[in-house]
Amino acid sequence: MFANQKFFFSPILVGVLLLFTYIWQFQITDSASNLKQFVAFVTNRGNVKTSAAAQSVINLNPFKNTFTTNQEDVQTYYQSVSYEYSKLSYIHTTGVKSNYNIEPVSLEALPITNTKMFLIEQVSYKIVSVIMKIFLVLGVIYLVCFELRKKKIHPEMIFMTAISLVLLVIIILIPDISLEYNYERLLQQVLFTLSIALLFGAYTTLKFLKSKRIVDFILTILFIIYFFYFIGFFGYFIGGEPSSAILNNSGSNYDLDFTPDTEVYSIKWLSTNYNKSNLVYVDKASERKVIAYGGITKGTKLDILPTTVDKDAYVYLSYSNYVDKIVYELFQGKDITYSLPDQFLNDNKNLIYSNGGSVIYK
C-alpha cells in the first residue's frame, strides 16, 4: 500500500531525536527528575482520580467548576499527605498536629460586570468546546478510513494525527498519567497535527451547507470563540474568573508564572548558603523557580504543613506565600490552594532571610 511512498521519519532521525532528548533531559537540565517523580507516583499511589483538567474535558456542565478548592479538598489533601509523610523514616516533624488550622483559599476572580453575558459566555464556550471535540474525532476517523486510501495526504501525517488523538484519550482515561502531566499542555503540543483533522472533520460535517463561504464563516466564529476563551479575553471584560496572565500583570495566574526580583535574590541566597544535607520545602509554584534560579534539583519537598515539615528543614516562601498567605499544591490532579500556616512557622522555625517579598525559615 505504501511501497512507493517516501517516508521522512527514518530510524536515524528518530535515534538522533532520542539522543538529544536524553542529553537535554538527563545531562544538561536535569529535568528528567520529573520522570522519576512520575514513576514514583504511579508505583506508590493507590486510590487516584482523574485530574481536574481531564475532568473539565468530559464535563458537560458549563457551571461546574472543577478547579475551585473547597474544604473537602483541603481536608483530604491534609490527611493523605500527613499519612504518607508519617511513613517516611527520614522525616522528623515537630510533632504538632492539631493546633494550627489549614483552610481553603479561593483565588481572586475578576468581578462579574454583566451576569447575563457571563452565563451566555459559559454556555457558549461549552457548546463550542463540544463541537470542536466532535469535529476532531470525526476528522481523524475520516483521514484514517478515507484519505489514507486516496494517498493524497502523506500517510505519516495521518498516522501522527491518529496517534495524537490516542494520546489525548489516554491522558483523559488513565488517572495516573493525567494527574502528573497536564492535559492542556499535551493538547497544545499535538494541535500541530490535530488541526488538520479538525478542519477535515468540520468540512465533512458541514458539507450539507453546500456553500464554502458559509462553512468558512462558521468555522472562523468557532475558532475565534475558542481562542478568545483560552487567552482569557472574555473573562477580562465579563469577569467571573481569575485574571489571565496573558492579558493582566496581576492575579493568581500571573503570580504563578512571574518571578519577581525579590524571589530571584532569595533563591540565589538560599542556593549559596543552605546545607545540602537538609531538605528544602517549597510549594508547587516555587518548585520550578528554585530549580531555574538556584539549581536546587534535589532534596526539595512540597506540602508546607505542620504535620509534614521536617524540624531541621528549610522552608522557602515566595511572594504569594509570604504576602498573600496562599500555598499552591497539586493533589490528585487538582490545584489545591490553602492558607499558609505562618503561625506554625513562627512558633517552630527561625527566620533566617527576608527581603520584604520572600522569606526563608530554618
N, C-alpha and C positions, 0 to 999 in steps of 0.2 A: 504493500500500500504506500510506503514511504521510500521506496527503493531509489527514486530519482530526486529525492529531497536533499537539500544541503542543510545540515544541522550546524548550529553555531555554538552550542554548549558542548564542547569536546571534553573528554576526560582530563586533558591537560589544563584547560581553562578552569574547570571545577577544582582540580587539585591546587592550582595557584591561588584561587579564592580561599580555599580551606586553609592553605599555608599562611596567607597573610592574615586571615581571621585569627588563627592561633597565635601568631606573633603579636598582633594588636591586643587581643583579649587577655593573653596569659603572660606575655613578656614585657609589654610596654605600659599598658594602662592598669593591669591587674583587675580589670572589670569582670574577669571570669569568676570573681568571688560571688557574684550574683548567681552564677550557675551552681556553685557549691551550696549556696543558701537554698536554692530551689530544690536541689536533690535532697537536702536535709529535710526540707519542708514536706516533700512528698512522702519520704520514708517514715517520718515521725508523726504526721498529722493523722488524726482519725476521723472524727465527725466534722467534715468540711462542707461548706456551702458554695454555691456558685457566686462569683464576685458580683458586686453591685453594678459594675459596668456591664457585665454579661447579662445580669437580670434586667437591666434597662433595655436591652436589645429585644428581649422576648416579652417585655411588659407592654400590654396594650392599653393600660390605664394612663391617660395623659396627666392625671393629677396625683399619681402615686410617685412620691419622691423616694427613690431607693438609696439616696446618698445622705439623707439627713440623719445625724446621730441622735439617738434617743436614750433614755435611762436604761432600758433593757440592753442596748448595745454596749454601753459602758460597763454595766454590771457583769455581763457575760464575758467581756474582754478582761476585766479586772480579775475575776475568779479564775479564768482559764490560764492567763499568763502567770498569775501568782502560783497556781498549782504546778505549772511547768518549771518555774524557777525553783520551787521547793525541792525538786528532784535533782538540781544541779549542785554537786558537792563542792564545786569551786566558788560558788556564790555564798557570801556570808552577809546577810542583811542585818539591819539594826534590830530586828525582832518586833518592830512596831507594826501593828496590823489594822487596828480599828479606830485609831484616834484622829485620823485625817480623812475627810470626805472627798471623793472624786465625783464630779458632776459633769454631765454632758454640756458642751458649749456649742451653741448654734452659730454657724458662720453668718456674718452680717450680710444681708441681702439688700439690694437696691430697693427703695420704696416703690410700690406699685402706683404708677401715675394714672392708669385707667384700668379698672377691674375687668370691664368687658373686653378690652383689647388684649389683656393678659390671658383671659380664658380662650379667646379666639386663637391667640398665638400658640398656646399649649396644645390645643386640639389640632390645629392646622399642621404643626410640626409632627405630631404623632401620625397623622394621616399621610403626610409626605414621606415620613420615615418608612411606614409600612409599604407604600407604593414603591419606594426605591428598593426595598428588600425583594419584593415580588419581581421587579424588573431584573434585578441581579441574578436571582435563581433561574428565571426563565431564560435569561441571556446565556448563562453557562450551559444549560441544557440544549439550547438551540445551537450553540457553537460546537458542542461535542457530537450531537446527533445529526446535524445537517452540514455545517460548514466544514467539518473535518473531512467529509467525503468529497466535497467540491474542490478542496485543495487550493482555494483562492487565498486563504489565510494560512500562514505558516503553522504547521502542527505544533511546533514548540510553543508558540504564543497561546494556542488553545489549551495545551497541557498545563502551562503556567497559570492560566486563568482558572482552570478546574482545580488545580492544587491549591490556589489561593483561597477559593471558596471552601474547600475541605478544611483548610487550616482555621478559617473563621468558625466553621461549625464545631470543630474540635475544641477550640478555646471556650466556646459557649457551653458545650455539653459536659466537658470533663472538668470538674471543680478544681482539682489540684493545679491545673495549668492556668485557668482563668483567675485564680487567686494571686498568682505571683507574676503573671505577665499581663499587662494592660491591654484589654480588647481594643480600645480606641487607637492605641499605638500600632497594633497589628493591622487594623483596618486602614490606617493612613499608609502603611508600608505596602500593602497589597493593592491599593487603589490604582497603582500604576498599571497593573494588568487587568484588574476587575472593571476598570472604566470602560473597556471595550465591550465586555459582556453586558454591562449596564446599558450601554447605548443599543446594542443588538436586542436586548430584552425589551427596551422601551419602544423601539421602532417596530418590532414584531408584534407587540401587544396593541399598539395604537394604529396599526396599518389599516384598520377598518375606517379610519377618518379620511382616508384617501389623500387629502391634501398634506403635502410635506411641510408646508409653511405652518399649518395649524399644529402639527406634531412638534415642529421645532419650537414654536411659541410655548406650547405646554411644557416641554422639557426645560426650556430656559427658565420659566417661572419656578418649576420644581427645584432645579439646581440652585437658583438664587435663594429660595427659602431655606434649603438645606445648608447652603454655605453660610448665610447670614446667622442662622441659629448657632452653628458651631463656633463662630467667632464672637458670639455674644452681642450681636448687633441689635436684635430686638430687645434683649434684656437691658441694654444700655438706655433705651428710650422708654420702654414699658415698665421695667423693674421686675421685682419678684424673684430674682436670682442673684447669687453672688456676682460681683462685677468681674468682667473678663479682663485678664491681664493683657490681652491684645489691644483693648481699647481704653484701659484705665491704668493709671500709675498708683493704684491703691486697691485694697480689698484682699481677701484671703488668698486668691489665686496669684495675685501679684507678690504677696509675702512669701509664698511657697517657691516661686521661681526666681525672684530677685534677691541678690545677696548684697546688702549694704556694706559700706567700708568698715563699720564697727564690727561686723561679723568676720570679715576678712582678717582684720587685725587680731581679734581674739582667737581665731582658729590658728593663725600663724604663731601666736604666742603659746598656745597650747601644744602645738606640734613640736615646738622648740624646748619646752620646759617640762613636759609631763613624763612621768615614769612609765615606761612601756610595759612594765610588768603588771600595771593596774589597768582595769577596764575603764572605758570612756562611754558614758551614757549620753545618747542624743535621741531626738525624736526622728521620725521618718523624714521630715522635711530637711533636717540638718545633716542626715547621714551622707548624702552625696556632696554636701558642701565641705565637710571635714575631709573627704577623700580628695576633692578638687583642689582646695586651698591649703590643706595641711598634710596631704599624703598619708592620712591615717586610714589604712585599709584593714587593719587587724586590731582585735581587742575592743571593738565597739559593740555596744548593746543598746537596743531600743527599750521601750517600756519604762518611762520615768514614773515609777510608782513607789509608795512606801514599802511595799512587800517584795520589790524586785531589785532595788538599788543596793549594790554591794557597799558595805560601810567604808571600804578603802578606795572606792572608785571615784573617778572624776565625773561630774555632771555638767555638760555644756548646754547653756540656754541661749537660744537665738533671740532676735528682736521680738518675734512673735511669742516665744515662750516667756521672756522676761517682762516685756511691756504689756502685751495683750493678754498674758496669762493663759495661753492656749497651747496644748500639746497635740501634735498631729501624729497619728499612728495608722497603720494598715492592719486590719484584723479580719480574717476570713473574707478577703477580697473587698472589704468596705473601708472607706476612710473614716476613722474614728477621731473626733475632736473632743477633748476633755480638759477640765480645769487643771492648771499647773498646781501640784502640791507644794507650793512655795513655803508654807509654814513648816512642813516636814523637812524641807531642805535647810531652812534657817535654824531649826531645832537640832538637826543631826549632822549637818555638814558645815564646813568652814568656807567662807567666801574668799577665794584666792585671787580673783581677777574680775575687774569691772571697768567698762568704758562708757557706761551710760546707755548703750544699746544692746549689749550682750554681756553675760557673766559666766564665770566658771566656779563650780564648787568642788571641794575635795573633802 
